[in-house]
């Protein structure tokens, strides 16, 4: 059974840093594109970063580019999101996602990377105080 469990959220001051983790079970993450989404109250869910399974390339939303970094630890079957210089507007519930069971053979754009994200975790809450 595919399961994604996010952790690492919490309260952080503006300008601070946080590392979110996404532990996967039931499948091997290195074969699949993995992504982070976030959703703030009253707002639509937003894809903020996606990492390709084909070449390891990472894609970022403009709102987080240069501040957030997505990475994989294949040995731990875990995906991370390093968050630096956070803003109050980064406050949201953060979700990990995978396109399992769809193994992509070519990813050339963020749209490709995010396509078919069908499994999500339950999320971890990040609150940034000003």
Wavefront OBJ file of the C-alpha trace (Angstrom):
o trace
v 0.000 0.000 0.000
v 1.389 3.371 -1.042
v 1.797 5.698 1.905
v 3.419 9.109 2.286
v 4.019 10.589 5.723
v 5.156 14.191 6.046
v 6.913 15.579 9.101
v 9.003 18.535 10.169
v 6.398 21.267 10.163
v 5.963 23.694 13.001
v 6.218 27.316 14.036
v 9.148 29.306 12.674
v 9.964 33.000 12.625
v 10.161 34.895 9.377
v 13.653 34.565 7.940
v 14.159 31.211 9.584
v 14.576 27.726 8.180
v 12.779 24.425 8.312
v 13.269 20.982 6.771
v 10.270 18.912 5.843
v 10.522 15.161 5.322
v 8.320 12.789 3.357
v 8.791 9.137 4.243
v 7.404 6.765 1.635
v 6.331 3.160 2.037
v 4.812 0.690 -0.389
v 6.912 1.798 -3.358
v 10.453 2.885 -4.271
v 10.596 6.652 -4.621
v 13.571 6.805 -6.979
v 11.451 5.395 -9.819
v 8.854 8.161 -9.574
v 8.557 11.905 -9.753
v 7.982 13.348 -6.302
v 6.542 16.736 -5.446
v 5.637 19.114 -2.664
v 2.383 21.034 -2.655
v 1.007 23.491 -0.140
v -2.397 24.853 0.691
v -3.151 27.868 2.832
v -6.610 28.423 4.330
v -9.010 29.737 1.713
v -6.538 29.226 -1.118
v -6.082 26.609 -3.811
v -3.443 23.926 -3.499
v -0.193 25.044 -5.098
v 2.589 22.920 -6.509
v 5.830 24.394 -5.190
v 8.497 21.875 -6.149
v 8.868 18.690 -8.137
v 11.858 16.412 -8.661
v 12.190 14.267 -11.737
v 12.751 10.508 -11.628
v 14.566 10.561 -14.986
v 17.437 12.978 -14.392
v 16.960 14.350 -10.895
v 16.118 17.805 -12.173
v 14.147 19.945 -9.773
v 11.445 22.453 -10.597
v 10.274 25.269 -8.361
v 7.408 27.724 -8.243
v 8.564 31.310 -8.617
v 7.331 32.044 -5.094
v 9.920 29.702 -3.554
v 12.732 29.671 -6.119
v 16.082 30.385 -4.513
v 14.752 29.729 -1.005
v 13.493 26.128 -1.070
v 15.343 22.986 -2.157
v 13.858 19.575 -2.883
v 16.007 16.467 -2.590
v 15.823 12.694 -2.382
v 17.504 10.132 -0.175
v 17.004 6.915 -2.079
v 18.514 4.792 0.677
v 15.949 6.159 3.130
v 13.127 6.245 0.527
v 12.525 9.799 1.687
v 12.087 13.157 -0.008
v 12.963 16.441 1.672
v 12.077 20.081 1.323
v 14.619 22.496 2.761
v 13.009 25.861 3.433
v 15.163 28.932 4.041
v 14.390 32.611 4.530
v 10.723 31.807 5.030
v 8.024 34.450 4.786
v 4.677 34.659 6.597
v 3.019 33.908 3.270
v 4.751 30.511 3.273
v 2.388 29.486 6.078
v 0.348 26.523 4.847
v -0.145 22.820 5.128
v 2.537 21.121 3.066
v 1.824 17.888 1.245
v 4.110 15.356 -0.385
v 2.916 13.642 -3.538
v 3.940 10.984 -6.046
v 2.872 9.955 -9.515
v 3.044 6.253 -8.581
v 2.208 3.970 -10.394
v 2.967 6.086 -13.488
v 6.679 5.849 -14.279
v 7.601 8.750 -16.518
v 10.281 8.180 -19.166
v 10.745 11.828 -20.076
v 10.247 15.016 -18.084
v 10.928 18.265 -19.897
v 8.901 20.792 -17.925
v 7.229 21.417 -14.576
v 3.929 20.380 -16.145
v 5.438 17.027 -17.075
v 6.817 16.583 -13.572
v 3.543 17.367 -11.786
v 1.421 15.322 -14.199
v -0.454 12.362 -12.689
v 0.320 13.128 -9.040
v -2.292 10.769 -7.594
v -1.060 9.963 -4.098
v -0.755 12.561 -1.358
v 0.191 12.439 2.275
v -1.904 13.956 5.047
v 0.298 17.007 5.282
v 2.351 18.878 7.830
v 1.515 22.384 9.005
v 4.018 25.206 8.685
v 3.323 28.497 10.408
v 5.638 31.456 9.872
v 5.369 34.276 12.363
v 6.263 37.833 11.437
l 1 2 3 4 5 6 7 8 9 10 11 12 13 14 15 16 17 18 19 20 21 22 23 24 25 26 27 28 29 30 31 32 33 34 35 36 37 38 39 40 41 42 43 44 45 46 47 48 49 50 51 52 53 54 55 56 57 58 59 60 61 62 63 64 65 66 67 68 69 70 71 72 73 74 75 76 77 78 79 80 81 82 83 84 85 86 87 88 89 90 91 92 93 94 95 96 97 98 99 100 101 102 103 104 105 106 107 108 109 110 111 112 113 114 115 116 117 118 119 120 121 122 123 124 125 126 127 128 129 130
